[in-house]
């Protein structure tokens, strides 16, 4: 029986992994970040060890910066398929207990102050009978390998402070820096009831592209339109995989994940386009969400 080839065995391994993670890590109830669940979707890849380095740093970073927060790593048990970030997030949220969900990529880097500010604002809004959730930045920067190395080499409890905006030499491409929040990329912060309101991320998405934008549109439509913060989020560098192989940079419309066969213009792109067309129409959006249970 081989890991990645047998569906039952993959699922069992995933369940055991999640059980051990919950057994050996418990947040401190009186510490900073209490009531916050940090959801990190991740799949280890032997081909791309840099992604695991980013993940390990980010995990330690959140444990140091918000010791009262609950950190849940999301797994996709279907190892024989291309990784589904949506499946991993949904599974992690089901295991979480916080009233505030911070859904952040394994290579996402943002200040803990941004997270705490959003959590406080959401809780205040809830107390007043209002709805509120965040894509907590307005500038998105993909850091270079050298800039990311400075962060990874620093102590997660006292990390290198990346300036906002960063030095132009520290970013790969600035052409889309002001548009990342349009797509809900890297991090979303919401109350648990918002996630429940739209039913979670669409599990039909597998591989790179479209799932975060679609989740944002679903939450905007079924719960309430998101707010942003006037700050930065940073993407820690790792090699990119595309239709032409591995490189330091691959354009968004040519990117792939491990074992992904179809670029974003294929199935993921078509499904994401349907979410965009349903944006603002609750009945149409709900029908689209409900399709997952039929397929």
C-alpha positions as CSV (number, residue, x, y, z in Angstrom):
1,X,0.0,0.0,0.0
2,X,1.6,3.3,-1.1
3,X,0.9,6.8,0.2
4,X,-0.6,8.8,-2.6
5,X,-2.0,5.8,-4.4
6,X,-4.7,4.4,-2.0
7,X,-7.6,6.7,-1.1
8,X,-8.5,5.0,2.1
9,X,-4.9,4.9,3.3
10,X,-4.4,8.5,2.4
11,X,-7.4,9.6,4.4
12,X,-6.3,7.5,7.4
13,X,-2.8,9.1,7.4
14,X,-4.4,12.5,7.2
15,X,-6.7,11.8,10.2
16,X,-3.8,10.5,12.3
17,X,-1.7,13.6,11.4
18,X,-4.5,16.0,12.4
19,X,-5.1,14.1,15.6
20,X,-1.4,14.3,16.6
21,X,-1.3,18.0,15.7
22,X,-4.2,18.7,18.0
23,X,-2.8,16.5,20.8
24,X,0.6,18.2,21.1
25,X,-0.3,21.8,20.5
26,X,-2.7,23.8,22.7
27,X,-2.8,27.6,22.8
28,X,-2.7,29.5,26.1
29,X,-6.2,30.9,26.9
30,X,-4.9,34.1,28.6
31,X,-2.4,35.0,25.9
32,X,-2.5,37.4,23.0
33,X,-4.7,36.2,20.2
34,X,-7.1,34.1,22.3
35,X,-10.2,33.1,20.4
36,X,-8.4,33.4,17.0
37,X,-8.0,30.3,14.9
38,X,-5.2,30.6,12.3
39,X,-5.9,28.3,9.4
40,X,-2.9,27.3,7.2
41,X,-3.6,25.0,4.3
42,X,-0.5,23.0,3.3
43,X,0.8,20.0,1.5
44,X,4.4,18.9,1.7
45,X,6.2,18.4,-1.6
46,X,9.5,16.6,-2.0
47,X,10.1,18.4,-5.2
48,X,9.9,21.9,-3.7
49,X,11.4,21.9,-0.2
50,X,11.5,25.7,-0.1
51,X,7.7,25.8,0.4
52,X,8.2,23.7,3.6
53,X,10.8,26.2,4.9
54,X,8.3,29.0,4.4
55,X,5.6,27.0,6.1
56,X,7.7,26.1,9.1
57,X,8.7,29.7,9.6
58,X,5.2,31.0,9.3
59,X,3.9,28.4,11.8
60,X,6.6,29.4,14.3
61,X,5.9,33.1,13.6
62,X,2.3,32.8,14.5
63,X,3.0,30.8,17.6
64,X,5.4,33.4,18.9
65,X,3.4,36.5,17.8
66,X,0.0,35.3,18.9
67,X,0.5,32.6,21.6
68,X,-3.1,32.5,22.5
69,X,-4.3,31.8,19.0
70,X,-5.1,28.3,17.8
71,X,-3.0,27.2,14.8
72,X,-4.7,24.6,12.6
73,X,-2.9,23.1,9.6
74,X,-5.3,22.1,6.9
75,X,-4.7,18.9,4.9
76,X,-6.2,17.4,1.8
77,X,-6.3,13.7,2.3
78,X,-6.7,12.8,-1.4
79,X,-2.9,12.6,-2.1
80,X,-3.6,10.9,-5.5
81,X,-5.1,14.2,-6.7
82,X,-3.7,17.7,-7.1
83,X,-3.8,19.6,-3.8
84,X,-7.1,21.4,-3.0
85,X,-6.6,24.4,-0.8
86,X,-10.3,24.5,-0.4
87,X,-10.6,21.0,1.0
88,X,-7.7,21.7,3.3
89,X,-9.3,24.9,4.6
90,X,-12.7,23.4,5.1
91,X,-11.2,20.5,7.1
92,X,-9.1,22.8,9.3
93,X,-12.1,25.1,10.0
94,X,-14.1,22.1,11.2
95,X,-11.4,21.3,13.7
96,X,-11.0,24.8,14.9
97,X,-12.7,26.5,17.9
98,X,-12.1,30.2,17.6
99,X,-14.7,32.8,17.0
100,X,-12.3,34.6,14.5
101,X,-10.9,32.7,11.5
102,X,-7.6,33.8,10.0
103,X,-7.2,31.9,6.7
104,X,-3.6,32.5,5.6
105,X,-1.4,30.8,3.1
106,X,1.8,29.0,4.2
107,X,3.8,31.6,2.4
108,X,1.8,34.7,3.6
109,X,3.5,37.2,5.9
110,X,1.6,40.0,7.6
111,X,2.0,41.8,10.9
112,X,0.2,40.4,14.0
113,X,-1.1,43.9,14.6
114,X,-3.2,43.7,11.5
115,X,-4.8,40.4,12.6
116,X,-5.5,41.8,16.1
117,X,-7.0,44.9,14.7
118,X,-9.4,43.0,12.5
119,X,-10.4,40.6,15.3
120,X,-11.2,43.5,17.6
121,X,-13.2,45.3,14.8
122,X,-15.1,42.2,14.0
123,X,-16.0,41.5,17.6
124,X,-17.1,45.1,18.1
125,X,-19.3,44.9,15.0
126,X,-20.8,41.6,16.2
127,X,-21.6,43.2,19.6
128,X,-23.5,46.0,17.7
129,X,-25.4,43.5,15.5
130,X,-23.3,44.4,12.4
131,X,-21.5,42.2,10.0
132,X,-17.8,42.7,9.2
133,X,-14.9,40.8,7.7
134,X,-11.6,41.7,6.1
135,X,-9.1,41.2,3.3
136,X,-6.6,42.9,5.6
137,X,-4.3,44.9,3.2
138,X,-4.3,47.1,0.1
139,X,-0.8,46.3,-1.2
140,X,0.4,42.8,-2.1
141,X,4.1,42.2,-2.7
142,X,5.9,39.0,-3.9
143,X,9.3,39.2,-2.2
144,X,12.5,38.0,-4.0
145,X,14.4,35.0,-2.8
146,X,17.0,37.3,-1.1
147,X,14.4,39.4,0.7
148,X,12.6,36.2,1.8
149,X,15.8,34.7,3.1
150,X,16.3,37.7,5.4
151,X,13.0,36.9,7.0
152,X,13.5,33.2,7.2
153,X,16.9,33.7,8.8
154,X,15.5,35.9,11.5
155,X,13.9,34.8,14.8
156,X,10.2,34.2,14.4
157,X,9.7,35.7,17.8
158,X,11.6,38.9,16.7
159,X,11.5,38.7,12.9
160,X,13.0,41.0,10.3
161,X,10.7,43.9,9.9
162,X,9.9,44.3,6.2
163,X,9.1,47.9,5.2
164,X,5.8,48.8,3.6
165,X,6.1,49.4,0.8
166,X,9.3,47.4,0.4
167,X,12.5,48.4,-1.5
168,X,11.9,47.9,-5.2
169,X,14.9,45.6,-5.3
170,X,13.1,43.3,-2.8
171,X,10.1,42.5,-4.9
172,X,9.7,40.3,-7.9
173,X,7.0,42.2,-9.8
174,X,5.2,45.3,-8.6
175,X,2.7,45.6,-11.5
176,X,-0.1,44.0,-9.4
177,X,0.8,45.2,-6.0
178,X,-2.3,47.3,-5.6
179,X,-4.7,44.7,-6.8
180,X,-4.1,41.6,-4.6
181,X,-7.0,42.4,-2.3
182,X,-9.3,42.4,-5.3
183,X,-8.9,38.6,-5.3
184,X,-8.7,37.9,-1.6
185,X,-5.2,36.5,-2.0
186,X,-3.0,35.2,0.8
187,X,-5.2,36.0,3.8
188,X,-8.8,36.5,4.7
189,X,-10.1,37.3,8.3
190,X,-13.7,36.7,9.2
191,X,-16.0,35.7,12.1
192,X,-16.9,32.0,12.2
193,X,-20.5,32.8,11.3
194,X,-19.4,34.4,8.0
195,X,-17.6,31.2,7.0
196,X,-20.7,29.2,7.9
197,X,-23.0,31.6,6.0
198,X,-21.5,30.7,2.6
199,X,-20.7,27.1,3.5
200,X,-16.9,27.2,3.2
201,X,-14.6,27.2,0.2
202,X,-15.6,25.4,-3.0
203,X,-14.0,21.9,-2.9
204,X,-14.2,21.6,-6.7
205,X,-11.1,23.8,-7.0
206,X,-7.9,21.8,-7.3
207,X,-4.6,23.2,-8.1
208,X,-3.6,26.9,-8.6
209,X,-6.1,29.6,-9.3
210,X,-9.5,31.0,-8.5
211,X,-10.4,29.5,-5.1
212,X,-9.5,32.4,-2.9
213,X,-11.3,34.9,-5.2
214,X,-14.4,32.7,-5.4
215,X,-14.5,32.3,-1.6
216,X,-14.3,36.1,-1.3
217,X,-17.1,36.6,-3.7
218,X,-19.2,34.0,-1.9
219,X,-18.7,35.6,1.4
220,X,-19.3,39.1,0.0
221,X,-22.6,38.0,-1.4
222,X,-23.9,35.6,1.3
223,X,-22.6,37.4,4.4
224,X,-21.4,41.0,3.8
225,X,-19.0,42.9,1.6
226,X,-15.4,42.8,3.0
227,X,-13.3,45.7,4.2
228,X,-9.6,46.3,3.7
229,X,-6.8,47.8,5.7
230,X,-4.2,50.4,4.5
231,X,-1.2,48.1,4.7
232,X,0.9,45.4,3.1
233,X,0.9,41.6,2.9
234,X,4.0,39.8,1.6
235,X,4.4,36.6,-0.3
236,X,7.5,34.6,0.7
237,X,9.5,33.5,-2.3
238,X,9.5,29.9,-3.6
239,X,10.1,28.5,-7.1
240,X,7.1,28.6,-9.3
241,X,5.9,25.8,-11.5
242,X,4.2,26.4,-14.8
243,X,3.5,24.9,-18.1
244,X,7.1,25.4,-19.2
245,X,8.6,23.9,-16.0
246,X,10.0,25.4,-12.8
247,X,11.3,29.0,-12.7
248,X,11.8,31.9,-10.3
249,X,8.8,33.6,-11.9
250,X,5.8,32.3,-13.9
251,X,3.0,34.6,-15.1
252,X,-0.3,34.0,-13.3
253,X,-2.1,32.5,-16.3
254,X,0.6,29.9,-16.7
255,X,1.1,28.8,-13.1
256,X,0.4,25.3,-11.9
257,X,0.7,23.3,-8.7
258,X,2.3,19.9,-8.3
259,X,0.5,17.3,-10.5
260,X,-1.8,20.0,-11.9
261,X,-2.5,19.4,-15.6
262,X,-4.8,22.4,-16.4
263,X,-3.8,26.1,-16.2
264,X,-6.1,28.7,-14.6
265,X,-7.9,29.3,-17.9
266,X,-9.3,25.7,-17.7
267,X,-11.7,24.3,-15.1
268,X,-10.6,26.5,-12.2
269,X,-10.9,29.6,-14.4
270,X,-14.3,28.7,-15.6
271,X,-15.6,28.0,-12.1
272,X,-14.1,31.2,-10.8
273,X,-15.8,33.1,-13.6
274,X,-19.1,31.7,-12.5
275,X,-18.5,33.0,-9.0
276,X,-17.7,36.4,-10.4
277,X,-20.9,36.5,-12.4
278,X,-22.9,35.4,-9.3
279,X,-21.4,38.2,-7.2
280,X,-24.1,40.2,-5.5
281,X,-26.9,37.8,-6.4
282,X,-27.7,35.7,-3.4
283,X,-30.0,33.3,-5.1
284,X,-27.6,32.7,-8.0
285,X,-24.6,32.4,-5.6
286,X,-26.4,29.9,-3.4
287,X,-27.3,27.7,-6.4
288,X,-23.7,27.7,-7.4
289,X,-22.5,26.8,-3.9
290,X,-25.1,24.0,-3.7
291,X,-23.8,22.4,-6.9
292,X,-20.9,20.9,-4.8
293,X,-23.3,18.6,-3.1
294,X,-24.7,17.3,-6.4
295,X,-21.4,16.8,-8.4
